[in-house]
Amino acid sequence: MTDSNSNASARKLRPQTELVRGGLMRSGFDETSEALYLNSGYVYSSAEEAEEAFNGDRERYVYSRYANPTLSMFEERMRLLEGAEVCRGTASGMAAVNAALLSQVKAGDRVVGAKALFGSCLFILNELLPRYGVETEVVDGTDLSAWEAALAKGAKAVLLETPSNPALDIIDLKAVCDMAHAAGALVIVDNVFATPMLQKPLEFGADIVVYSTTKHIDGQGRCMGGAILCSQEFDADHLKDFLRHTGPSMSPFNAWTMVKGLETLALRVDRMSDNALALASHIEGLPGLKKVIYPGLKSHPQYDLAMAQMSGKGSTLIGLELEGGKEAAFKVLNGLRVADISNNLGDSKTLITHPSSTTHQRLSEEERLAVGITQGFLRISVGLEDADDLKEDLEQAIRA
Ligand SMILES: *Cc1c(COP(=O)(O)O)cnc(C)c1O
């Protein structure tokens, strides 16, 4: 097998080039596209070689729960894109979040999180970790004094998401990372909403970045996947053994889909963000709409912070709040002719969801209101359709 990346440390290519070529390992058949190694095990030419593979004297593939060549190509491409020392692929975004947290904490530790998180991340913080003796606290992520108070009690790890799901709050990455480091905590940023194209948390001091690659990285509604990006030290001390022995590995087929998804990621995120800004600007001010939340609109309460720590238009997602509560929200959903009702996001198709009755149904009404999820709130994941069709579709559904 030839590694076309053998000069990787010497050369520095631009992101779009790495998205297409980074991590490519061609086999002896000289295929153009990345090969799909759909296999679980590997063979050894001798008993001695097998022994060396297991005692660490020889670096090679031994079992696809540990590593697989197609997965290695995906991980290397992601690693180059993010500018991290290590990338580990996982079976889903939640497997990535879970491993980033569980691999490093033990009973007696404390974890502080932002309260505006993806629903399952809140389950891990509020319900799962406390069962194992890990104390957790969630704070309003936009309130720096709340972080300061929570971190004053010490913490092992911090988990946050910016822009947050679903209300698109922006958290000051540099300020929270500085405070967390002063308290001795590692910061995990769930960067799904921003994508690697619009925000680079490591540049603001984050220690670990996690993705659901199910979202924009596949971006075409096909496969589940996740990724953890971190330092060699974190990988060696915590992550590597945790993943090997608990087994949330990404399947080779999904890794192949993801590596091909990365080739068009920049193009897609760019077009989706253009569409999102066009759609958000078009509907802002329509009758029946209380507000439109989009980080790239001046009306967003943290517009300046969004523009300072993100690039591009700031998001492929839009939040909107209707005056008529749940009834009005359901009417809009049911009146759409182009966009689909779906809780997924980052897809080439525009998808709309009503978080309070779906993704955030587990929370109490009070918890939902604390993170801006009212009964009239809808989240739109803007796709790759013609922006004019999306504008007409949403406008007719809102006016009706
Ligand atoms: C979807 C999502 C996850 C979970 O990822 P899965 O691939 O569905 O497991 C975590 N965080 C955010 C922000 C997400 O949107």
Ligand as a Chemical Component Dictionary entry (heavy atoms), coordinates in Angstrom:
data_LIG
# 
_chem_comp.id                   LIG 
_chem_comp.type                 NON-POLYMER 
_chem_comp.pdbx_formal_charge   0 
_chem_comp.three_letter_code    LIG 
# 
loop_
_chem_comp_atom.comp_id 
_chem_comp_atom.atom_id 
_chem_comp_atom.alt_atom_id 
_chem_comp_atom.type_symbol 
_chem_comp_atom.charge 
_chem_comp_atom.model_Cartn_x 
_chem_comp_atom.model_Cartn_y 
_chem_comp_atom.model_Cartn_z 
_chem_comp_atom.pdbx_ordinal 
LIG C1 C1 C 0 -26.941 15.147 15.862 1  
LIG C2 C2 C 0 -26.134 15.783 16.925 2  
LIG C3 C3 C 0 -25.460 15.019 17.863 3  
LIG C4 C4 C 0 -25.548 13.509 17.898 4  
LIG O1 O1 O 0 -25.079 12.912 16.746 5  
LIG P1 P1 P 0 -25.643 11.497 16.192 6  
LIG O2 O2 O 0 -24.816 11.266 14.975 7  
LIG O3 O3 O 0 -27.092 11.680 15.934 8  
LIG O4 O4 O 0 -25.386 10.504 17.274 9  
LIG C5 C5 C 0 -24.722 15.684 18.824 10 
LIG N1 N1 N 0 -24.651 17.028 18.852 11 
LIG C6 C6 C 0 -25.299 17.794 17.956 12 
LIG C7 C7 C 0 -25.197 19.273 18.040 13 
LIG C8 C8 C 0 -26.056 17.203 16.959 14 
LIG O5 O5 O 0 -26.718 17.979 16.075 15 
# 
loop_
_chem_comp_bond.comp_id 
_chem_comp_bond.atom_id_1 
_chem_comp_bond.atom_id_2 
_chem_comp_bond.value_order 
_chem_comp_bond.pdbx_ordinal 
LIG C1 C2 SING 1  
LIG C2 C3 SING 2  
LIG C2 C8 DOUB 3  
LIG C3 C4 SING 4  
LIG C3 C5 DOUB 5  
LIG C4 O1 SING 6  
LIG O1 P1 SING 7  
LIG P1 O2 DOUB 8  
LIG P1 O3 SING 9  
LIG P1 O4 SING 10 
LIG C5 N1 SING 11 
LIG N1 C6 DOUB 12 
LIG C6 C7 SING 13 
LIG C6 C8 SING 14 
LIG C8 O5 SING 15 
# 
